[in-house]
Amino acid sequence: MLAAMGQQAVPVEGNVALNERDYGDLTGLNKDEARRQFGEEQVRVWRRSYSVAPPHGESLRGTIARVLPYYVGRILPAVMRGRALLVVAHGNSLRAMILALKGLSAEAIRKVELGTAELRFYQIGEDASARLTDTWTLPND
């Protein structure tokens, strides 16, 4: 992505905290295969529940518990110092960050949908509050 933008010099930091939710025994199965193997209702519960994890997998709550320390320890301090960050991650790890940014409840975050390659721009205030914006701007240096 950086090469396509002509921005190869931009530093990149990877961290396993931003990995996708671990779907355990559902990993590698498409939705139809998972439904045939485990039943439609059970798969729906595993995929949409906040605290119920699939066998050998991770719940959304577990994903949030993994992502939030990274957000609070690395992302938020950089933004509060005036840095602009591009966070590229998977849907559920991004949903975990949205929960933190917007102060959403467990019920509300279950309803947040992110499309593949969807862009969202958040402006972080001095009080660490977040506002969804239509555009991205560089901070004044």
PyMOL commands that set and color helices and strands:
alter all, ss='L'
color gray80, all
select helices_A, chain A and resi 16-18+24-26+31-38+40-48+60-80+91-102+106-110
alter helices_A, ss='H'
color red, helices_A
select strands_A, chain A and resi 121-124+130-133
alter strands_A, ss='S'
color yellow, strands_A
deselect
rebuild
show_as cartoon
